[in-house]
Amino acid sequence: MMLKIFVLFNIFALLCFADKELNKIPALRSASIPLTNVTAGFVVQVNFGTTDTNDFPMLLSLYSSGTFLVDKCLAFTHYECSEFSCSSPDPATSPINLPYLSANVASANAKVLIDQKYWSTNSALLVRDCTSQTTENFGSGAYGILGMGVDGTHKTNFMNSSLFSIYLEADLSKGELLFGFDSSKAQKTAPNLTLSADNNWFISGVNQLALGSAKINITANLLFDVNSKAIGLPLEIFNSLIASINGNKLMTCETDKTLMPTCQYSGEIQEIPNFIIVIDNQSLSLPAQYFVKSNEGEESSITLYFKAIASSLTEESFVTADYENYIIIDRHVMAYYYTLFDATGKSGNTINLFIADHQDHTLLYIILAVSVIFVGLCFCFVVFVFCCSSNPNQTKTQKLSRQSTKKNQPDLLKPLIENKDSSPNSKKINTTE
């Protein structure tokens, strides 16, 4: 009995362990779309409605609801409306402002499809021309910008649920766009931070930046850009932060560089305090390894993944005037946080940040496989024990029955014993004195 209890207890314990750990195993789903890191940034392969496969890369935009296909703009690949599922473009154009360019767009009712079940639009706009002071290779290799906002009718682009998430590998080599939440991508199922956002995923209420004892109070907005290579800070805020860092002698940073400044720092990178962005009394905290790079071959030299942004600046520091007071959350932050964009709530849109799980779970899978096999063997053993064991009452009855049968059977040795006792040579034992 004790053996049975022991085996059952171990089976229960292993099942509990497996149930807990299986939640970390990514489910196979068609909703997981690869993000490829190319020159232009992270792109999604899409379908223009003329083939069965997704063959056309587009930049992923987390700051726009509109999807834009490019006729002519910067280094984008030319989209020829007549070759794809696209009506004749409207000759009239309308101006739009995005963070890195201003453009004139025309209605073309162009089809763009990511997945048959999750995201599709028939109302992509055609960019006729644009102006920008950003890098000349901006958009290189991409056919346009894929907007993931939910403003107006764009919410219907999400065919299943207006909820998606972004996961990037720690080394930024690749990532995933998931239409849903995958718990295996996060260290915990509860978010570390939940922020309210508008329909284009813009966030207001940023009121402080801090790096150790260097703190500055600000008033700014915030947007996410998976393609930005550095955290963007409005020019005045950037200068104030660098001055505060130098004044607190945390490190010594150059003051004449607005893109990823170099600093002199003699300690270990892991000793640098977290960079903190305070948003409506919530803290978005980033460890040093996600905003600091050690400069190889240069002793005590590091680079900060910060950049000043303004319409008066150029290259990677350029933004249009509408976005000069935005903090740009870059790809490094989005590698640290698995980010869930949720427009399903009745009380408004939210962006939920979970510390990402970048661990290799191969060993976990092996352990779970061995555990499952062990549980199966234990189960078979228990079934065998129970099948072979008899009921105690039934055992007693069977024992009495066997004794009765044995009693009623003839004793074949009895005649032999009697004959021996009656033989002349047998000795009699006198029991009397």
C-alpha positions, 0 to 999 in steps of 0.5 A: 500500500505504501508503494502505491501511495508513493508512486501516485504522489510522484505521478501527481508531482510530475504532472504539476511540474509538467503543467507549469512548464508546458506553458513555456513551450511556444504553441505552433500557430499560423499567427506567428509571422517572422520579422526579418532584420534587413538594412531598412529595419524589421520587415514583414513579408506580405502578399499583394493579392496576386500570389499564394505566397508572401514575397514582398517585404514591408517595414513594420510601423507601430505609429500609424494606422495607415498602410502605405505603398510607395510609388516614389520615396527615398530608397523604398522599392517602387510599387507598380499598381497595375501589376498587383491587386490595386485599382486605378489610383486617385489623381488627387493626393493628400498630405500626411506626416509620419515620424520620419517623412512627409508625403503626398498620398493617393487612394488606390484601394490596394490589397495587402495581406499578412495572413488569411486569418489575422490581418488584411487590408484593401485600402492601402494608400499610394505614396506619390512623393515624399520629403525627409532629412533622414538617411538616404537608405531609409526604406531600402528593400521595402515596398512601403510601411505597414501600419498596425494602428486601429484608428477608425476602419483600420481596426477591421484589418485585424480579422480575428482579434485586434491584439498583437505582440512583438518579440525580438531576439536579444541579439536583434537578429530576428523577431516575431509578429504574433497575433495573440499572446505567447506566454513562452516569450515572457518570463512571467504571465503578468505584465511588468508595465501596462500603459494606456495608448491611443488608436495609433499606439501613442502614449502621453504622460511621460514626466521624468527620465533617470539614470542613477542620480541623474534625473530630469523632469519633463513633459513628453509623449512616447511612441514605439519604433521597432526600427529605431537603432537608438532611444530617441529623446527630444533635443532639449531633453537629450542635452539636459540628460547628458548634462545631468549625467556629466554633472553627477559624475556617473560618466563623462559623455561628449556634449557635441554629438547628438547620435549615440554619444561616446562616454568615458566610464571606468567601471563594469557595464552591469554596474551602470544603473538602469535607465528609467522612463517614468510614465504616469507614475509607472517606471519603464526600467531598462538594464544597462546592457540594453542601452550601453555598448562597450567600444572594443579596443578603447579602454574605458570607452562606451557608447550610449544608445541615445539620440537627440531628435528634432526637425532641425537635425538630419540622418537618424536624428531627423523627425518631422515637426509633429513628432519633436516632443516624442520619446522613441522607444527603440529596438533595444527596449523592445528586445528587453520587453516582449510587447503586447498591443491590445485594442480589445479592452472596453476601457481603451487600448493598452500596451503591456510590457513583459520582460522577455524570456530569451533562454534556450528551452531545449534542455527543458523540453528534454526534461519534460520528455523524460518526465512524460515517459517516466509518468507513463511507466509509473502509470503502467506499473500502478495499473499492473499492481492494482490488476494483480492485487486482490481484494482482502475479503476475497483473498480470505474467502479463497484461502478458506476454500482452499483449506476446505478442499484440502481437508476433503481430499483423501490422504493417500499416505494414510494407508501406508502409515497404518500398515507400518504401524501394524507390522511385526517389527514395529515398536510399541511405546508404553505410555504407562509407567 
